[in-house]
Every structure is written in C-alpha cells, then in structure tokens.
Amino acid sequence: MGEKDELVRFGVSFPAPLIEQFDHFIDEQGYTNRSEAIRDMARKAMLDSSGLGGDEYVAGTIVVVYDHHVRELPIVLMDIQHDFHHDIVSNMHVHLNHDQCLEVIVVRGQLTRLRKLHEQIQTQKGVAYAELSVTFAEQQPVDGSHFHAPHHHHHNHEG
C-alpha cells in the first residue's frame, strides 16, 4: 500500500469462535492487527489464478509432489518442463523420502500457458499434488519484451 492511498474503514462481523481462531492465526503469522491480515488476504484472493484472465502476464510457482518410482514419471515431467522452457524461470528438486519428490517450479508468463503446464503435470499418474500459485501479475513482461510462441523441441535424457 502506497503512502498516498486513502484508508477506507468498514465493519466486519465474525462469529465469536471464528474471530478467536482468526486472532490466534494472525498472531502466529506475525500480524500486529486484523486490518493488516485482512488486507493481505484480500490481495491474495485477487491474485488467485482462478480469478485472473488467461491473457494476464503472471509470475508464481507450481509445487509438485510425486512418486519417483512410477515408471517414466521423472522423464515425463522433465519433458513437459522442456516443452514450457520459456515459461520456467527455475526449479528446485527435493527428495522428501524414499518414494516422494517435491519440486518447486518458478514460472513467469501468460496465465493460459501456465495453466496448461500445471494441468499437464497434475494429470500424470504418480503426481500426488500439484498447485499453481500466482504471486505477481503485470500487464506486460517485466523486461519489456513481447511474448514468443513456444519452440517445441525434444531432448533425449536417457542415461
């Protein structure tokens, strides 16, 4: 919120048990008052990828948990990411336990394409969890460039 933004006050009614839970929650999160917490919740809700148009230029993450023992799944996931390499900024791979891996894929691009990437990952057999979370939205790419049509290519990752 900028210094010049005018604050508008309004009242909100909560059932007593819910406000107790909310106060406990915001205290755990480090908020000093309810208004800060509600403002952040409102911002997050407006950036929810389901509420944005497909042409929006966004940045965020795709968090994936999958069973790396499922036949060919690591290779399939890598191929999918290569198909969307223009939209992927970075990724981090963590071995959670003997069976499961966690990947955090940092993405930036047109929301329609990021939703397609998320869908292709989410629908793979062996993927237990996949969530697209948008954390930033802009009208234009931040570097001033224009969108490029994806170049499709294939890499052979056999060892």
Phi and psi in radians as a Rosetta constraint file:
Dihedral C 1 N 2 CA 2 C 2 CIRCULARHARMONIC -1.306 0.35
Dihedral N 2 CA 2 C 2 N 3 CIRCULARHARMONIC 2.839 0.35
Dihedral C 2 N 3 CA 3 C 3 CIRCULARHARMONIC -1.104 0.35
Dihedral N 3 CA 3 C 3 N 4 CIRCULARHARMONIC -0.518 0.35
Dihedral C 3 N 4 CA 4 C 4 CIRCULARHARMONIC -1.538 0.35
Dihedral N 4 CA 4 C 4 N 5 CIRCULARHARMONIC -0.126 0.35
Dihedral C 4 N 5 CA 5 C 5 CIRCULARHARMONIC -1.160 0.35
Dihedral N 5 CA 5 C 5 N 6 CIRCULARHARMONIC 2.269 0.35
Dihedral C 5 N 6 CA 6 C 6 CIRCULARHARMONIC -1.375 0.35
Dihedral N 6 CA 6 C 6 N 7 CIRCULARHARMONIC 2.333 0.35
Dihedral C 6 N 7 CA 7 C 7 CIRCULARHARMONIC -1.494 0.35
Dihedral N 7 CA 7 C 7 N 8 CIRCULARHARMONIC 2.321 0.35
Dihedral C 7 N 8 CA 8 C 8 CIRCULARHARMONIC -1.978 0.35
Dihedral N 8 CA 8 C 8 N 9 CIRCULARHARMONIC 2.170 0.35
Dihedral C 8 N 9 CA 9 C 9 CIRCULARHARMONIC -1.620 0.35
Dihedral N 9 CA 9 C 9 N 10 CIRCULARHARMONIC 2.485 0.35
Dihedral C 9 N 10 CA 10 C 10 CIRCULARHARMONIC -2.636 0.35
Dihedral N 10 CA 10 C 10 N 11 CIRCULARHARMONIC 2.764 0.35
Dihedral C 10 N 11 CA 11 C 11 CIRCULARHARMONIC -1.693 0.35
Dihedral N 11 CA 11 C 11 N 12 CIRCULARHARMONIC 2.539 0.35
Dihedral C 11 N 12 CA 12 C 12 CIRCULARHARMONIC -2.281 0.35
Dihedral N 12 CA 12 C 12 N 13 CIRCULARHARMONIC 2.325 0.35
Dihedral C 12 N 13 CA 13 C 13 CIRCULARHARMONIC -1.807 0.35
Dihedral N 13 CA 13 C 13 N 14 CIRCULARHARMONIC 2.291 0.35
Dihedral C 13 N 14 CA 14 C 14 CIRCULARHARMONIC -2.179 0.35
Dihedral N 14 CA 14 C 14 N 15 CIRCULARHARMONIC 2.533 0.35
Dihedral C 14 N 15 CA 15 C 15 CIRCULARHARMONIC -1.117 0.35
Dihedral N 15 CA 15 C 15 N 16 CIRCULARHARMONIC 2.547 0.35
Dihedral C 15 N 16 CA 16 C 16 CIRCULARHARMONIC -0.929 0.35
Dihedral N 16 CA 16 C 16 N 17 CIRCULARHARMONIC -0.795 0.35
Dihedral C 16 N 17 CA 17 C 17 CIRCULARHARMONIC -1.100 0.35
Dihedral N 17 CA 17 C 17 N 18 CIRCULARHARMONIC -0.620 0.35
Dihedral C 17 N 18 CA 18 C 18 CIRCULARHARMONIC -1.208 0.35
Dihedral N 18 CA 18 C 18 N 19 CIRCULARHARMONIC -0.714 0.35
Dihedral C 18 N 19 CA 19 C 19 CIRCULARHARMONIC -1.195 0.35
Dihedral N 19 CA 19 C 19 N 20 CIRCULARHARMONIC -0.567 0.35
Dihedral C 19 N 20 CA 20 C 20 CIRCULARHARMONIC -1.123 0.35
Dihedral N 20 CA 20 C 20 N 21 CIRCULARHARMONIC -0.778 0.35
Dihedral C 20 N 21 CA 21 C 21 CIRCULARHARMONIC -1.113 0.35
Dihedral N 21 CA 21 C 21 N 22 CIRCULARHARMONIC -0.736 0.35
Dihedral C 21 N 22 CA 22 C 22 CIRCULARHARMONIC -1.111 0.35
Dihedral N 22 CA 22 C 22 N 23 CIRCULARHARMONIC -0.797 0.35
Dihedral C 22 N 23 CA 23 C 23 CIRCULARHARMONIC -1.073 0.35
Dihedral N 23 CA 23 C 23 N 24 CIRCULARHARMONIC -0.695 0.35
Dihedral C 23 N 24 CA 24 C 24 CIRCULARHARMONIC -1.120 0.35
Dihedral N 24 CA 24 C 24 N 25 CIRCULARHARMONIC -0.779 0.35
Dihedral C 24 N 25 CA 25 C 25 CIRCULARHARMONIC -1.052 0.35
Dihedral N 25 CA 25 C 25 N 26 CIRCULARHARMONIC -0.871 0.35
Dihedral C 25 N 26 CA 26 C 26 CIRCULARHARMONIC -1.206 0.35
Dihedral N 26 CA 26 C 26 N 27 CIRCULARHARMONIC -0.511 0.35
Dihedral C 26 N 27 CA 27 C 27 CIRCULARHARMONIC -1.146 0.35
Dihedral N 27 CA 27 C 27 N 28 CIRCULARHARMONIC -0.763 0.35
Dihedral C 27 N 28 CA 28 C 28 CIRCULARHARMONIC -1.098 0.35
Dihedral N 28 CA 28 C 28 N 29 CIRCULARHARMONIC -0.571 0.35
Dihedral C 28 N 29 CA 29 C 29 CIRCULARHARMONIC -1.420 0.35
Dihedral N 29 CA 29 C 29 N 30 CIRCULARHARMONIC -0.153 0.35
Dihedral C 29 N 30 CA 30 C 30 CIRCULARHARMONIC 1.612 0.35
Dihedral N 30 CA 30 C 30 N 31 CIRCULARHARMONIC 0.180 0.35
Dihedral C 30 N 31 CA 31 C 31 CIRCULARHARMONIC -1.295 0.35
Dihedral N 31 CA 31 C 31 N 32 CIRCULARHARMONIC 2.563 0.35
Dihedral C 31 N 32 CA 32 C 32 CIRCULARHARMONIC -1.648 0.35
Dihedral N 32 CA 32 C 32 N 33 CIRCULARHARMONIC -0.263 0.35
Dihedral C 32 N 33 CA 33 C 33 CIRCULARHARMONIC -2.739 0.35
Dihedral N 33 CA 33 C 33 N 34 CIRCULARHARMONIC 2.893 0.35
Dihedral C 33 N 34 CA 34 C 34 CIRCULARHARMONIC -1.137 0.35
Dihedral N 34 CA 34 C 34 N 35 CIRCULARHARMONIC -0.632 0.35
Dihedral C 34 N 35 CA 35 C 35 CIRCULARHARMONIC -1.056 0.35
Dihedral N 35 CA 35 C 35 N 36 CIRCULARHARMONIC -0.777 0.35
Dihedral C 35 N 36 CA 36 C 36 CIRCULARHARMONIC -1.026 0.35
Dihedral N 36 CA 36 C 36 N 37 CIRCULARHARMONIC -0.785 0.35
Dihedral C 36 N 37 CA 37 C 37 CIRCULARHARMONIC -1.121 0.35
Dihedral N 37 CA 37 C 37 N 38 CIRCULARHARMONIC -0.774 0.35
Dihedral C 37 N 38 CA 38 C 38 CIRCULARHARMONIC -1.162 0.35
Dihedral N 38 CA 38 C 38 N 39 CIRCULARHARMONIC -0.671 0.35
Dihedral C 38 N 39 CA 39 C 39 CIRCULARHARMONIC -1.054 0.35
Dihedral N 39 CA 39 C 39 N 40 CIRCULARHARMONIC -0.788 0.35
Dihedral C 39 N 40 CA 40 C 40 CIRCULARHARMONIC -1.119 0.35
Dihedral N 40 CA 40 C 40 N 41 CIRCULARHARMONIC -0.692 0.35
Dihedral C 40 N 41 CA 41 C 41 CIRCULARHARMONIC -1.114 0.35
Dihedral N 41 CA 41 C 41 N 42 CIRCULARHARMONIC -0.692 0.35
Dihedral C 41 N 42 CA 42 C 42 CIRCULARHARMONIC -1.133 0.35
Dihedral N 42 CA 42 C 42 N 43 CIRCULARHARMONIC -0.775 0.35
Dihedral C 42 N 43 CA 43 C 43 CIRCULARHARMONIC -1.048 0.35
Dihedral N 43 CA 43 C 43 N 44 CIRCULARHARMONIC -0.789 0.35
Dihedral C 43 N 44 CA 44 C 44 CIRCULARHARMONIC -1.102 0.35
Dihedral N 44 CA 44 C 44 N 45 CIRCULARHARMONIC -0.743 0.35
Dihedral C 44 N 45 CA 45 C 45 CIRCULARHARMONIC -1.076 0.35
Dihedral N 45 CA 45 C 45 N 46 CIRCULARHARMONIC -0.671 0.35
Dihedral C 45 N 46 CA 46 C 46 CIRCULARHARMONIC -1.285 0.35
Dihedral N 46 CA 46 C 46 N 47 CIRCULARHARMONIC -0.394 0.35
Dihedral C 46 N 47 CA 47 C 47 CIRCULARHARMONIC -1.610 0.35
Dihedral N 47 CA 47 C 47 N 48 CIRCULARHARMONIC -0.039 0.35
Dihedral C 47 N 48 CA 48 C 48 CIRCULARHARMONIC -0.926 0.35
Dihedral N 48 CA 48 C 48 N 49 CIRCULARHARMONIC 2.262 0.35
Dihedral C 48 N 49 CA 49 C 49 CIRCULARHARMONIC -1.051 0.35
Dihedral N 49 CA 49 C 49 N 50 CIRCULARHARMONIC -0.438 0.35
Dihedral C 49 N 50 CA 50 C 50 CIRCULARHARMONIC -1.282 0.35
Dihedral N 50 CA 50 C 50 N 51 CIRCULARHARMONIC -0.337 0.35
Dihedral C 50 N 51 CA 51 C 51 CIRCULARHARMONIC -1.656 0.35
Dihedral N 51 CA 51 C 51 N 52 CIRCULARHARMONIC -0.067 0.35
Dihedral C 51 N 52 CA 52 C 52 CIRCULARHARMONIC -1.701 0.35
Dihedral N 52 CA 52 C 52 N 53 CIRCULARHARMONIC 2.670 0.35
Dihedral C 52 N 53 CA 53 C 53 CIRCULARHARMONIC -1.290 0.35
Dihedral N 53 CA 53 C 53 N 54 CIRCULARHARMONIC 2.694 0.35
Dihedral C 53 N 54 CA 54 C 54 CIRCULARHARMONIC -1.138 0.35
Dihedral N 54 CA 54 C 54 N 55 CIRCULARHARMONIC -0.390 0.35
Dihedral C 54 N 55 CA 55 C 55 CIRCULARHARMONIC -1.478 0.35
Dihedral N 55 CA 55 C 55 N 56 CIRCULARHARMONIC -0.131 0.35
Dihedral C 55 N 56 CA 56 C 56 CIRCULARHARMONIC -1.062 0.35
Dihedral N 56 CA 56 C 56 N 57 CIRCULARHARMONIC 2.506 0.35
Dihedral C 56 N 57 CA 57 C 57 CIRCULARHARMONIC -1.682 0.35
Dihedral N 57 CA 57 C 57 N 58 CIRCULARHARMONIC 2.084 0.35
Dihedral C 57 N 58 CA 58 C 58 CIRCULARHARMONIC -2.323 0.35
Dihedral N 58 CA 58 C 58 N 59 CIRCULARHARMONIC 2.912 0.35
Dihedral C 58 N 59 CA 59 C 59 CIRCULARHARMONIC -2.342 0.35
Dihedral N 59 CA 59 C 59 N 60 CIRCULARHARMONIC 2.679 0.35
Dihedral C 59 N 60 CA 60 C 60 CIRCULARHARMONIC 3.032 0.35
Dihedral N 60 CA 60 C 60 N 61 CIRCULARHARMONIC -2.620 0.35
Dihedral C 60 N 61 CA 61 C 61 CIRCULARHARMONIC -2.413 0.35
Dihedral N 61 CA 61 C 61 N 62 CIRCULARHARMONIC 2.683 0.35
Dihedral C 61 N 62 CA 62 C 62 CIRCULARHARMONIC -2.076 0.35
Dihedral N 62 CA 62 C 62 N 63 CIRCULARHARMONIC 2.091 0.35
Dihedral C 62 N 63 CA 63 C 63 CIRCULARHARMONIC -1.798 0.35
Dihedral N 63 CA 63 C 63 N 64 CIRCULARHARMONIC 2.243 0.35
Dihedral C 63 N 64 CA 64 C 64 CIRCULARHARMONIC -2.268 0.35
Dihedral N 64 CA 64 C 64 N 65 CIRCULARHARMONIC 2.339 0.35
Dihedral C 64 N 65 CA 65 C 65 CIRCULARHARMONIC -2.094 0.35
Dihedral N 65 CA 65 C 65 N 66 CIRCULARHARMONIC 2.249 0.35
Dihedral C 65 N 66 CA 66 C 66 CIRCULARHARMONIC -2.567 0.35
Dihedral N 66 CA 66 C 66 N 67 CIRCULARHARMONIC 2.805 0.35
Dihedral C 66 N 67 CA 67 C 67 CIRCULARHARMONIC -1.560 0.35
Dihedral N 67 CA 67 C 67 N 68 CIRCULARHARMONIC 1.950 0.35
Dihedral C 67 N 68 CA 68 C 68 CIRCULARHARMONIC -1.324 0.35
Dihedral N 68 CA 68 C 68 N 69 CIRCULARHARMONIC -0.104 0.35
Dihedral C 68 N 69 CA 69 C 69 CIRCULARHARMONIC -1.446 0.35
Dihedral N 69 CA 69 C 69 N 70 CIRCULARHARMONIC -0.257 0.35
Dihedral C 69 N 70 CA 70 C 70 CIRCULARHARMONIC -1.143 0.35
Dihedral N 70 CA 70 C 70 N 71 CIRCULARHARMONIC 2.220 0.35
Dihedral C 70 N 71 CA 71 C 71 CIRCULARHARMONIC -0.858 0.35
Dihedral N 71 CA 71 C 71 N 72 CIRCULARHARMONIC 2.184 0.35
Dihedral C 71 N 72 CA 72 C 72 CIRCULARHARMONIC 1.185 0.35
Dihedral N 72 CA 72 C 72 N 73 CIRCULARHARMONIC -0.064 0.35
Dihedral C 72 N 73 CA 73 C 73 CIRCULARHARMONIC -1.035 0.35
Dihedral N 73 CA 73 C 73 N 74 CIRCULARHARMONIC -0.803 0.35
Dihedral C 73 N 74 CA 74 C 74 CIRCULARHARMONIC -1.017 0.35
Dihedral N 74 CA 74 C 74 N 75 CIRCULARHARMONIC -0.665 0.35
Dihedral C 74 N 75 CA 75 C 75 CIRCULARHARMONIC -1.210 0.35
Dihedral N 75 CA 75 C 75 N 76 CIRCULARHARMONIC -0.730 0.35
Dihedral C 75 N 76 CA 76 C 76 CIRCULARHARMONIC -1.084 0.35
Dihedral N 76 CA 76 C 76 N 77 CIRCULARHARMONIC -0.782 0.35
Dihedral C 76 N 77 CA 77 C 77 CIRCULARHARMONIC -1.103 0.35
Dihedral N 77 CA 77 C 77 N 78 CIRCULARHARMONIC -0.670 0.35
Dihedral C 77 N 78 CA 78 C 78 CIRCULARHARMONIC -1.151 0.35
Dihedral N 78 CA 78 C 78 N 79 CIRCULARHARMONIC -0.722 0.35
Dihedral C 78 N 79 CA 79 C 79 CIRCULARHARMONIC -1.104 0.35
Dihedral N 79 CA 79 C 79 N 80 CIRCULARHARMONIC -0.728 0.35
Dihedral C 79 N 80 CA 80 C 80 CIRCULARHARMONIC -1.043 0.35
Dihedral N 80 CA 80 C 80 N 81 CIRCULARHARMONIC -0.780 0.35
Dihedral C 80 N 81 CA 81 C 81 CIRCULARHARMONIC -1.148 0.35
Dihedral N 81 CA 81 C 81 N 82 CIRCULARHARMONIC -0.619 0.35
Dihedral C 81 N 82 CA 82 C 82 CIRCULARHARMONIC -1.138 0.35
Dihedral N 82 CA 82 C 82 N 83 CIRCULARHARMONIC -0.629 0.35
Dihedral C 82 N 83 CA 83 C 83 CIRCULARHARMONIC -1.116 0.35
Dihedral N 83 CA 83 C 83 N 84 CIRCULARHARMONIC -0.436 0.35
Dihedral C 83 N 84 CA 84 C 84 CIRCULARHARMONIC -1.978 0.35
Dihedral N 84 CA 84 C 84 N 85 CIRCULARHARMONIC 0.507 0.35
Dihedral C 84 N 85 CA 85 C 85 CIRCULARHARMONIC -1.071 0.35
Dihedral N 85 CA 85 C 85 N 86 CIRCULARHARMONIC -0.455 0.35
Dihedral C 85 N 86 CA 86 C 86 CIRCULARHARMONIC -1.224 0.35
Dihedral N 86 CA 86 C 86 N 87 CIRCULARHARMONIC -0.367 0.35
Dihedral C 86 N 87 CA 87 C 87 CIRCULARHARMONIC -1.723 0.35
Dihedral N 87 CA 87 C 87 N 88 CIRCULARHARMONIC -0.185 0.35
Dihedral C 87 N 88 CA 88 C 88 CIRCULARHARMONIC -1.782 0.35
Dihedral N 88 CA 88 C 88 N 89 CIRCULARHARMONIC 2.160 0.35
Dihedral C 88 N 89 CA 89 C 89 CIRCULARHARMONIC -1.524 0.35
Dihedral N 89 CA 89 C 89 N 90 CIRCULARHARMONIC -0.765 0.35
Dihedral C 89 N 90 CA 90 C 90 CIRCULARHARMONIC -2.880 0.35
Dihedral N 90 CA 90 C 90 N 91 CIRCULARHARMONIC 2.843 0.35
Dihedral C 90 N 91 CA 91 C 91 CIRCULARHARMONIC -2.560 0.35
Dihedral N 91 CA 91 C 91 N 92 CIRCULARHARMONIC 2.729 0.35
Dihedral C 91 N 92 CA 92 C 92 CIRCULARHARMONIC -2.224 0.35
Dihedral N 92 CA 92 C 92 N 93 CIRCULARHARMONIC 2.340 0.35
Dihedral C 92 N 93 CA 93 C 93 CIRCULARHARMONIC -2.035 0.35
Dihedral N 93 CA 93 C 93 N 94 CIRCULARHARMONIC 2.235 0.35
Dihedral C 93 N 94 CA 94 C 94 CIRCULARHARMONIC -2.229 0.35
Dihedral N 94 CA 94 C 94 N 95 CIRCULARHARMONIC 2.337 0.35
Dihedral C 94 N 95 CA 95 C 95 CIRCULARHARMONIC -1.517 0.35
Dihedral N 95 CA 95 C 95 N 96 CIRCULARHARMONIC 1.906 0.35
Dihedral C 95 N 96 CA 96 C 96 CIRCULARHARMONIC -1.325 0.35
Dihedral N 96 CA 96 C 96 N 97 CIRCULARHARMONIC -0.749 0.35
Dihedral C 96 N 97 CA 97 C 97 CIRCULARHARMONIC -2.793 0.35
Dihedral N 97 CA 97 C 97 N 98 CIRCULARHARMONIC -2.870 0.35
Dihedral C 97 N 98 CA 98 C 98 CIRCULARHARMONIC -1.057 0.35
Dihedral N 98 CA 98 C 98 N 99 CIRCULARHARMONIC -0.551 0.35
Dihedral C 98 N 99 CA 99 C 99 CIRCULARHARMONIC -1.866 0.35
Dihedral N 99 CA 99 C 99 N 100 CIRCULARHARMONIC -0.567 0.35
Dihedral C 99 N 100 CA 100 C 100 CIRCULARHARMONIC -1.882 0.35
Dihedral N 100 CA 100 C 100 N 101 CIRCULARHARMONIC 2.525 0.35
Dihedral C 100 N 101 CA 101 C 101 CIRCULARHARMONIC -2.102 0.35
Dihedral N 101 CA 101 C 101 N 102 CIRCULARHARMONIC 2.625 0.35
Dihedral C 101 N 102 CA 102 C 102 CIRCULARHARMONIC -2.065 0.35
Dihedral N 102 CA 102 C 102 N 103 CIRCULARHARMONIC 2.283 0.35
Dihedral C 102 N 103 CA 103 C 103 CIRCULARHARMONIC -2.150 0.35
Dihedral N 103 CA 103 C 103 N 104 CIRCULARHARMONIC 2.374 0.35
Dihedral C 103 N 104 CA 104 C 104 CIRCULARHARMONIC -1.986 0.35
Dihedral N 104 CA 104 C 104 N 105 CIRCULARHARMONIC 2.014 0.35
Dihedral C 104 N 105 CA 105 C 105 CIRCULARHARMONIC -1.888 0.35
Dihedral N 105 CA 105 C 105 N 106 CIRCULARHARMONIC 2.044 0.35
Dihedral C 105 N 106 CA 106 C 106 CIRCULARHARMONIC -1.513 0.35
Dihedral N 106 CA 106 C 106 N 107 CIRCULARHARMONIC 2.189 0.35
Dihedral C 106 N 107 CA 107 C 107 CIRCULARHARMONIC -2.171 0.35
Dihedral N 107 CA 107 C 107 N 108 CIRCULARHARMONIC 2.692 0.35
Dihedral C 107 N 108 CA 108 C 108 CIRCULARHARMONIC -2.693 0.35
Dihedral N 108 CA 108 C 108 N 109 CIRCULARHARMONIC 2.189 0.35
Dihedral C 108 N 109 CA 109 C 109 CIRCULARHARMONIC 2.863 0.35
Dihedral N 109 CA 109 C 109 N 110 CIRCULARHARMONIC -2.856 0.35
Dihedral C 109 N 110 CA 110 C 110 CIRCULARHARMONIC -1.275 0.35
Dihedral N 110 CA 110 C 110 N 111 CIRCULARHARMONIC 2.277 0.35
Dihedral C 110 N 111 CA 111 C 111 CIRCULARHARMONIC -0.972 0.35
Dihedral N 111 CA 111 C 111 N 112 CIRCULARHARMONIC -0.664 0.35
Dihedral C 111 N 112 CA 112 C 112 CIRCULARHARMONIC -0.990 0.35
Dihedral N 112 CA 112 C 112 N 113 CIRCULARHARMONIC -0.790 0.35
Dihedral C 112 N 113 CA 113 C 113 CIRCULARHARMONIC -1.174 0.35
Dihedral N 113 CA 113 C 113 N 114 CIRCULARHARMONIC -0.693 0.35
Dihedral C 113 N 114 CA 114 C 114 CIRCULARHARMONIC -1.163 0.35
Dihedral N 114 CA 114 C 114 N 115 CIRCULARHARMONIC -0.616 0.35
Dihedral C 114 N 115 CA 115 C 115 CIRCULARHARMONIC -1.140 0.35
Dihedral N 115 CA 115 C 115 N 116 CIRCULARHARMONIC -0.670 0.35
Dihedral C 115 N 116 CA 116 C 116 CIRCULARHARMONIC -1.124 0.35
Dihedral N 116 CA 116 C 116 N 117 CIRCULARHARMONIC -0.755 0.35
Dihedral C 116 N 117 CA 117 C 117 CIRCULARHARMONIC -1.043 0.35
Dihedral N 117 CA 117 C 117 N 118 CIRCULARHARMONIC -0.854 0.35
Dihedral C 117 N 118 CA 118 C 118 CIRCULARHARMONIC -1.024 0.35
Dihedral N 118 CA 118 C 118 N 119 CIRCULARHARMONIC -0.787 0.35
Dihedral C 118 N 119 CA 119 C 119 CIRCULARHARMONIC -1.091 0.35
Dihedral N 119 CA 119 C 119 N 120 CIRCULARHARMONIC -0.751 0.35
Dihedral C 119 N 120 CA 120 C 120 CIRCULARHARMONIC -1.122 0.35
Dihedral N 120 CA 120 C 120 N 121 CIRCULARHARMONIC -0.633 0.35
Dihedral C 120 N 121 CA 121 C 121 CIRCULARHARMONIC -1.247 0.35
Dihedral N 121 CA 121 C 121 N 122 CIRCULARHARMONIC -0.841 0.35
Dihedral C 121 N 122 CA 122 C 122 CIRCULARHARMONIC -1.052 0.35
Dihedral N 122 CA 122 C 122 N 123 CIRCULARHARMONIC -0.563 0.35
Dihedral C 122 N 123 CA 123 C 123 CIRCULARHARMONIC -1.537 0.35
Dihedral N 123 CA 123 C 123 N 124 CIRCULARHARMONIC 0.013 0.35
Dihedral C 123 N 124 CA 124 C 124 CIRCULARHARMONIC -1.315 0.35
Dihedral N 124 CA 124 C 124 N 125 CIRCULARHARMONIC 2.402 0.35
Dihedral C 124 N 125 CA 125 C 125 CIRCULARHARMONIC -1.112 0.35
Dihedral N 125 CA 125 C 125 N 126 CIRCULARHARMONIC 2.233 0.35
Dihedral C 125 N 126 CA 126 C 126 CIRCULARHARMONIC 1.829 0.35
Dihedral N 126 CA 126 C 126 N 127 CIRCULARHARMONIC -0.217 0.35
Dihedral C 126 N 127 CA 127 C 127 CIRCULARHARMONIC -1.474 0.35
Dihedral N 127 CA 127 C 127 N 128 CIRCULARHARMONIC 2.027 0.35
Dihedral C 127 N 128 CA 128 C 128 CIRCULARHARMONIC -1.499 0.35
Dihedral N 128 CA 128 C 128 N 129 CIRCULARHARMONIC -0.480 0.35
Dihedral C 128 N 129 CA 129 C 129 CIRCULARHARMONIC -2.727 0.35
Dihedral N 129 CA 129 C 129 N 130 CIRCULARHARMONIC 2.354 0.35
Dihedral C 129 N 130 CA 130 C 130 CIRCULARHARMONIC -2.630 0.35
Dihedral N 130 CA 130 C 130 N 131 CIRCULARHARMONIC 2.164 0.35
Dihedral C 130 N 131 CA 131 C 131 CIRCULARHARMONIC -2.349 0.35
Dihedral N 131 CA 131 C 131 N 132 CIRCULARHARMONIC 2.264 0.35
Dihedral C 131 N 132 CA 132 C 132 CIRCULARHARMONIC -1.620 0.35
Dihedral N 132 CA 132 C 132 N 133 CIRCULARHARMONIC 2.183 0.35
Dihedral C 132 N 133 CA 133 C 133 CIRCULARHARMONIC -2.193 0.35
Dihedral N 133 CA 133 C 133 N 134 CIRCULARHARMONIC 2.112 0.35
Dihedral C 133 N 134 CA 134 C 134 CIRCULARHARMONIC -1.631 0.35
Dihedral N 134 CA 134 C 134 N 135 CIRCULARHARMONIC 2.245 0.35
Dihedral C 134 N 135 CA 135 C 135 CIRCULARHARMONIC -2.058 0.35
Dihedral N 135 CA 135 C 135 N 136 CIRCULARHARMONIC -0.057 0.35
Dihedral C 135 N 136 CA 136 C 136 CIRCULARHARMONIC -2.772 0.35
Dihedral N 136 CA 136 C 136 N 137 CIRCULARHARMONIC 2.419 0.35
Dihedral C 136 N 137 CA 137 C 137 CIRCULARHARMONIC -2.398 0.35
Dihedral N 137 CA 137 C 137 N 138 CIRCULARHARMONIC 2.468 0.35
Dihedral C 137 N 138 CA 138 C 138 CIRCULARHARMONIC -2.511 0.35
Dihedral N 138 CA 138 C 138 N 139 CIRCULARHARMONIC 2.760 0.35
Dihedral C 138 N 139 CA 139 C 139 CIRCULARHARMONIC -1.273 0.35
Dihedral N 139 CA 139 C 139 N 140 CIRCULARHARMONIC -0.636 0.35
Dihedral C 139 N 140 CA 140 C 140 CIRCULARHARMONIC -2.226 0.35
Dihedral N 140 CA 140 C 140 N 141 CIRCULARHARMONIC 2.764 0.35
Dihedral C 140 N 141 CA 141 C 141 CIRCULARHARMONIC -0.987 0.35
Dihedral N 141 CA 141 C 141 N 142 CIRCULARHARMONIC 2.501 0.35
Dihedral C 141 N 142 CA 142 C 142 CIRCULARHARMONIC -1.120 0.35
Dihedral N 142 CA 142 C 142 N 143 CIRCULARHARMONIC -0.438 0.35
Dihedral C 142 N 143 CA 143 C 143 CIRCULARHARMONIC -1.549 0.35
Dihedral N 143 CA 143 C 143 N 144 CIRCULARHARMONIC 0.072 0.35
Dihedral C 143 N 144 CA 144 C 144 CIRCULARHARMONIC 1.417 0.35
Dihedral N 144 CA 144 C 144 N 145 CIRCULARHARMONIC -0.027 0.35
Dihedral C 144 N 145 CA 145 C 145 CIRCULARHARMONIC -1.378 0.35
Dihedral N 145 CA 145 C 145 N 146 CIRCULARHARMONIC 3.097 0.35
Dihedral C 145 N 146 CA 146 C 146 CIRCULARHARMONIC -1.867 0.35
Dihedral N 146 CA 146 C 146 N 147 CIRCULARHARMONIC 2.945 0.35
Dihedral C 146 N 147 CA 147 C 147 CIRCULARHARMONIC -1.284 0.35
Dihedral N 147 CA 147 C 147 N 148 CIRCULARHARMONIC 2.478 0.35
Dihedral C 147 N 148 CA 148 C 148 CIRCULARHARMONIC -1.900 0.35
Dihedral N 148 CA 148 C 148 N 149 CIRCULARHARMONIC 2.482 0.35
Dihedral C 148 N 149 CA 149 C 149 CIRCULARHARMONIC -1.125 0.35
Dihedral N 149 CA 149 C 149 N 150 CIRCULARHARMONIC 2.451 0.35
Dihedral C 149 N 150 CA 150 C 150 CIRCULARHARMONIC -1.144 0.35
Dihedral N 150 CA 150 C 150 N 151 CIRCULARHARMONIC 2.473 0.35
Dihedral C 150 N 151 CA 151 C 151 CIRCULARHARMONIC -1.686 0.35
Dihedral N 151 CA 151 C 151 N 152 CIRCULARHARMONIC 2.143 0.35
Dihedral C 151 N 152 CA 152 C 152 CIRCULARHARMONIC -1.589 0.35
Dihedral N 152 CA 152 C 152 N 153 CIRCULARHARMONIC 2.250 0.35
Dihedral C 152 N 153 CA 153 C 153 CIRCULARHARMONIC -2.578 0.35
Dihedral N 153 CA 153 C 153 N 154 CIRCULARHARMONIC 2.922 0.35
Dihedral C 153 N 154 CA 154 C 154 CIRCULARHARMONIC -2.297 0.35
Dihedral N 154 CA 154 C 154 N 155 CIRCULARHARMONIC 2.396 0.35
Dihedral C 154 N 155 CA 155 C 155 CIRCULARHARMONIC -1.986 0.35
Dihedral N 155 CA 155 C 155 N 156 CIRCULARHARMONIC 2.475 0.35
Dihedral C 155 N 156 CA 156 C 156 CIRCULARHARMONIC -1.639 0.35
Dihedral N 156 CA 156 C 156 N 157 CIRCULARHARMONIC 1.973 0.35
Dihedral C 156 N 157 CA 157 C 157 CIRCULARHARMONIC -1.881 0.35
Dihedral N 157 CA 157 C 157 N 158 CIRCULARHARMONIC 0.490 0.35
Dihedral C 157 N 158 CA 158 C 158 CIRCULARHARMONIC -1.338 0.35
Dihedral N 158 CA 158 C 158 N 159 CIRCULARHARMONIC 2.451 0.35
